[in-house]
């Protein structure tokens, strides 16, 4: 299983992260901050004619002391029957570091 880490807060920006954006606003009573992160990640994957898994960690960098998180990855799969190529997202989670409050999106894909 491979591991790729992309830091969305790096300067200069990581070239594999395209059009990153975020939105923060308050909801509810008492007010709580909601944060939405969006963007596209492009990574190079090599197939060895067998199913392998790749973990991609995207450090979103929003520090918070009290957080709940959910995540959604929109791409389900890409297939090509001519070359027997398959790329699919298996799982995705949002992790929050207990010490720093940094949010990281973790996606595991199969290829």
N, C-alpha and C positions, 0 to 999 in steps of 0.2 A: 504494500500500500504506500503510495507516494503522499507527500505533504507539501503544499504550497501555501505560503503566508503572504498576504497583501495588506499593507497598512494604508488605509484610506486617508490618514492624516499626514502622510509623509510629504516633505517638501524637498525637492520637487515631487510632484505627484507620480505615483506608480503608473507606468504606461499601460499596464494590464487592466486598470480600472478606468472605465469610460463613463463620462458624464455623471460623476457622483453628485448627489444633492441630498439635502436634509431639510426637514421642516419641523419646527417645535411650536407647540401651542398648549394652552391650559384648558382642561375640561373638568367638569364635575364640581361638586360642592362638598367638602373643601376642594379647592382647585388642585389638580395634579397635572404635571407636565407630560404631554404625549410627544414622542419623537418618532418621525418617520424618515427612514434612510432608503435611498434608491440609487441605482446605478447598474452598469453592465460590466461583467468581468470576462475578459478574453484570455484564456490560457492555452498553451500548446500541449496537446496530448498525443502520445505515440502508442499505437496498438501493436501488441505482440501476438496477435491472433488468439488471444484468450481473454476472458473477462478479468479485469483488474479494477481496483478501487483507488480513487484519488481523493484526498481530503484537501479542501480549500478553506483556509481560515482568512476572513476579512476583518481586520481590526477597525471598528467603526470609531473608536476613540472618544465616545461620550462618557465622561465620568459622572457617576451618580452614587449617592449613598443608599438610596431606597429605590430599588428598581424591580419591575416585573417585565418580562420580555416575551415576545412571540416572534416568529419569523415565517416568511413565505418566499419560496423560490418558484418563479413562474414557468421556467423551462422544464418540461417533463421528460422529453427524450427526442433524440434525432437518430434516424436510421437510414442506411443506404444499402439496399438489398444487392446491388451490383458488387460492392466491395465487402459486404458483411460487416460494415462499420456500425456500431451502436454506441451512443452516448446517452446516459440517463442519470437523472438526479435521484439518488436513493433516499437520502435523509437530509434534513437541515435543522439546525437548532441555533438559538441565540444563547451565548454564555456570558455571564456577568462575573468579572473578577471580584471576589469578596473583599479584597484589600483596596484596589484602586477604583472599582466601579466601572472599569472600561468594558464596553460591550463588544463582543466578537461574534460574527456570524460564521457558523461552521457548516459546510456543505460536503457531503460525501457523494461522489458520482461514480458510476460504473462505466467502463469503456471496453 
